[in-house]
Amino acid sequence: MSKVKKIVSFLFLSLLVVTVLSGCKGESVANEDIATRIKAEPVITWGVKYDTRLFGMMDIKTREVEGFDIDIAKAITKEILGKDGKAEFVEVTSKTRIPLLKNGNIDAIIATMTITEDRKKQVDFSDIYFDAGQSLLVKKGSHIKDIKDLTSNDTVLAVKGSTSTINIRKHAPDAKILELENYAEAFTALQSGQGQAMTTDNAILLGMASENDDYQLTGGTFTNEPYGIAINKGQDAFLKEVNTALRKMHDNGTYNQIFEKWFPKDAEGRAEKGAQF
């Protein structure tokens, strides 16, 4: 064998070994028992949104993500791991959150994620931690007062990978749909006139309306969209700890305090509705 062939063969075998080892490492991380690991290393890594006002939004000044989901994740971490426990956050989108969870990059998803039967085939969900429902955001003075007002002349803006598109097709089959990468892009498209309405869960739309006086929610909710914390299948012990923490937070008033912090206008009569235990 020539010297060149030997070098090529050596490089090929080296690359093969690295690839195999990397694959094994990724697989081991994804299959690692989280409940056992966090006892030795008191850190829980949460997948959260960075673009969803009131739930998960990056503060440009502090460079920290803030919101209802963030505070709930921190409180759960404290309940499970104690005062020395640390909550770390990784940005996810509607498209990337499940792949990141399945690959072991994050331990759990708390990112305005609706519990659905299809998603249950891929992940397990905690108890409901927030009751939401799909609604419409429109410019004030819009002719759209209700979901029934959407016609073939109207374009509804939604986010890729969410359940919103499916629900619009069901409740307003004649309306056109334009899907964007994230909520910020969808709202920008609404402002620029690319659509007549934006749709997603009412909680997310409330955050947008609270910062933009020219826009409002209309028609109430037309679906039931309960939020759950997604955890990879096979992590039963960790799932149990999360549910136990949520119950304790409800019983000791921590949940209601967080709810009232982010939804003060809706606190009366909605704090109890926000989660079901």
Salt bridges, closest charged atoms under 4 A:
GLU32 OE1 - ARG37 NH1 3.61
ASP71 OD2 - LYS261 NZ 2.87
ASP84 OD1 - LYS83 NZ 3.73
GLU88 OE2 - LYS86 NZ 3.45
ASP107 OD2 - ARG37 NH2 2.70
GLU117 OE2 - LYS120 NZ 3.37
ASP118 OD1 - LYS121 NZ 3.60
ASP124 OD1 - LYS233 NZ 2.88
ASP127 OD2 - ARG247 NH2 3.27
ASP154 OD1 - HIS143 NE2 3.11
GLU181 OE1 - LYS95 NZ 3.26
GLU181 OE2 - LYS160 NZ 2.83
GLU241 OE2 - LYS39 NZ 3.48
ASP251 OD1 - HIS250 ND1 3.73
ASP266 OD2 - ARG270 NH1 3.12
GLU272 OE1 - HIS250 NE2 3.49
